[in-house]
Amino acid sequence: MSRTYSGVPGDSRCECSDTQCVAHAGTPACNGVAISVLYRVDMEDNSGTAFCEQCADDAMESGLFTDSIEDDDEVSQ
């Protein structure tokens, strides 16, 4: 699954709410335009979270997100 956001361009906002995110440090939410969807690695996440480019970079660097959905069979092997 690709990291590219498949919604309508400019139609969706970044869903990042990490107050420690370098893209919008100190504010509770980002107002950027979503361009990608990332998935949590520490829990089952089949829907993903929409991110702007800067928040997606920060999320990937955190190690808590991936740009693809892993199948349960692949993870257990």
Helices and strands as residue ranges (DSSP letters): E 36-40, E 49-51, H 53-62, E 65-66, H 72-76
